[in-house]
Amino acid sequence: MKKLKVSLAAVAVVLGLGSALVTSAAPKPFANKTWGKLSTGAYIDITGEQQGTDYQCTSSTNTCTAVYPATQNPNSNPSNPLSTVSGTFSN
């Protein structure tokens, strides 16, 4: 009986640790997404990328990048970006 109690306690600890790791390691979704505006007018998702490393914005009055709510795709609805950065986008 004592061996059963120890085994059940060990299983409980392992399950508890496993569930704690799974819930803490779950990625959090972005509230907003950053999009790069290509010369064709189409947008590509560059959320999480770094300017200067992953893409460039060279000086111009064009829209280089725009931030939209995560639920809005600017390829189908480009109205009302939350913010924009001027320049010519290249990646």
N, C-alpha and C positions, 0 to 999 in steps of 0.2 A: 504494500500500500504506500509505503514511504517513497519507493522508487517511482510510482505512478505520479505522486504529487510533485516530485522533483522534475519529472519529464514534462508534466503539464505546465509548470512554472517556466521551464526553459522554452517551451513552444510559445507561451504567451509573450515572453521577452523578445524572441525572434520576430514574431508577428508584429509586435508593437514597434520595434525598430524599423522593420521593413516598411510599414505603413507611414511612419514618420518621414523616412527618406523619400518615399514616393510623393507625398504631398508637398514637401519642401523643395523638391527638385523640379516640380512642374513649371514650365515656362509661363511667364505672365504675358498676355497679349498686349500689343502696343495700343494705346488709346488713339494715337495719331500715326500716320504713315508719311514718310518723305518720298516724293516722287521727283525724278529727273525728267526734264522736258527735252526730248530729242529734237533735232532740226526738222524732222518730219511733222512735228506737232504732237506726236504720241508721247505718252508718259511711261516711264519704267520705275518700278518700286526699288528704291535705294535705302529703305529703312534700315538703320543700324550701320550703314557704310559711312566712311569718313572722307570729308572733302580734302583733297590734296593727296590722299592715299588711294582711295577707291574710285574717285571721280574728280573732275576739274570744273570750275566755273570761271571762264575767261571773261574779261571785261567787255560788257555790252549792255544795252538796255533791254535785251530779251529776258524772258523768265528762264532761269537756270534750274532752280528747284522750287517746289511748292509743297507745303504741308497741308494734308487733308485729314478729316476724321477717318479712322480705320475702316469704317463702313462705306466710305465714298471712294469710288474709282474715278479718277479724273478723265480717263479715256472715254467714259460714258457720260460723266457729268462734271465738267471742269469749273463750274461756278463756285464762287465763294471760298477760295482757299483760306486757311487759317493764317498763313504767312507765305511770303515768297522771297527768293533771293535772285537778284538780277545777274545776268551773265549768259554766256553760251555754254551749254552743258556738253561734256565729253567724258567718256569712261573707257 
